[in-house]
Every structure is written in C-alpha cells, then in structure tokens.
Amino acid sequence: MPDRLPNHSNHRRRFAHRSEAEVARLLDFYGVEWRYEPTTFVLEEGSDGSVKECFTPDFYLPAYDLYLELTTQRPSLANRKHQKLRKLQAKHPGVTVKLLGVRDLHRLMVRFGRARGL
C-alpha cells in the first residue's frame, strides 16, 4: 500500500467548511498557488495491508512545500486532529503541516479584512 493516496478533488471547488473557502480566496488574492486536499497520507494499515487510518490536509502550498489543516472545532475537541498530526509526523517526517485553529483563522481574516464570522 503506498504511503500517499491520490486525491482527485483538485478539480472541484466545493469546500467542507466556509473557512476553507475564505482561506482559498485569500490565497488567490495574494497569488499563492494552492491545491485543495491533494494528498491522503496513510497513518495506519491493517495486517492485510488495508488502510485503517489516514489523514488528508485541507491545502497544499507547492511553493512552500507546506500543508495547511484548518480546524474550526473548539480547542477541547481538536485533540483527535492533534493525534493524527503526531502520527503523520512520525510516519512521514519530511511532511510539514501547519494547523490553523479557530483563533488563528480569525486573526488571519481580521488582519486581511476578511472576517465575516468563520
């Protein structure tokens, strides 16, 4: 089983949450190339090689070789996402993912005049 699974959602622009759409608009405005959910990383496999757990970051910024993961969950509920990021770093140490939480997203949108209640 490959460590990375192809994800063909690059061609659609339907986002799971409006915060993702806002970040995409912001990246477009500043001319930052991005891809939406382009890669799924295998975190855990079964003994038969089947995928038991995987992680698909929200955005990839090729110019920075950086993945962005947005979370609009309350910090107390984001623990599962943090666990997945730790597993990702252990299994794929060369992959850089920046987690942007609710406060990070709000500050970013306010700074760039895009705050509309994420």
TARAFEN-V876082 format. One record per residue. OMEGA is omega in degrees with one decimal (999 if undefined). NEAR is the number of other ideal C-beta (glycine too) atoms within 12 Angstrom. D_LAST is the distance of its C-alpha to the last C-alpha in whole Angstrom. Layout:
# TARAFEN-V876082
[[OMEGA	NEAR	D_LAST] [OMEGA	NEAR	D_LAST]]
This chain:
# TARAFEN-V876082
[[179.4	18	37] [178.8	14	35] [-179.7	21	33] [179.3	24	30] [179.0	20	30] [177.1	15	29] [-173.2	21	26] [-178.8	14	26] [179.9	22	23] [-172.9	19	23] [176.6	11	24] [-178.7	13	21] [175.4	16	18] [-176.6	14	16] [-179.8	22	13] [-178.1	21	13] [-177.9	21	9] [176.8	19	7] [177.4	32	6] [177.8	29	9] [178.5	24	10] [178.3	30	8] [178.1	36	10] [178.3	31	13] [179.0	22	13] [178.0	30	13] [177.2	29	16] [-178.2	17	18] [-179.0	15	18] [175.2	17	20] [179.2	10	22] [178.0	20	21] [179.6	19	22] [173.9	30	20] [-178.5	29	21] [178.2	32	18] [-175.7	32	20] [-172.8	25	23] [171.9	31	25] [-179.3	28	25] [176.6	36	27] [179.6	26	29] [-178.2	27	29] [179.1	21	32] [174.5	19	35] [-180.0	11	37] [178.2	8	41] [179.2	8	41] [178.7	11	39] [179.9	12	36] [178.1	20	33] [-179.7	15	32] [178.3	19	28] [-177.7	26	26] [179.6	36	23] [177.7	31	21] [-175.2	35	19] [-175.4	38	16] [169.7	37	17] [177.9	32	21] [-173.2	26	22] [-178.0	16	25] [-178.3	13	26] [-174.2	16	25] [-172.9	16	26] [173.3	24	23] [174.1	34	20] [174.4	35	17] [-179.8	36	15] [174.3	38	11] [176.5	33	11] [178.0	29	8] [172.7	22	11] [-178.9	12	13] [-178.9	15	15] [-179.5	12	18] [-176.5	13	17] [-177.0	22	16] [-179.5	16	20] [179.1	16	21] [176.6	27	19] [177.7	21	21] [179.1	17	24] [178.5	28	23] [176.5	29	23] [177.3	18	26] [179.3	24	28] [-179.7	32	27] [178.9	20	28] [-176.4	16	31] [-177.5	21	32] [-173.0	25	31] [179.9	13	31] [-177.7	15	31] [-179.8	26	27] [178.3	19	25] [175.1	33	21] [178.1	24	18] [176.7	32	16] [179.6	33	13] [-177.2	27	11] [-179.4	23	8] [178.3	19	10] [-179.3	23	11] [-180.0	34	8] [178.9	22	7] [179.7	15	11] [-178.4	26	11] [177.5	27	9] [-178.9	17	11] [-177.0	13	14] [174.0	18	14] [-176.6	12	13] [-175.8	25	10] [177.5	16	7] [179.2	16	6] [179.1	13	4] [999	28	0]]
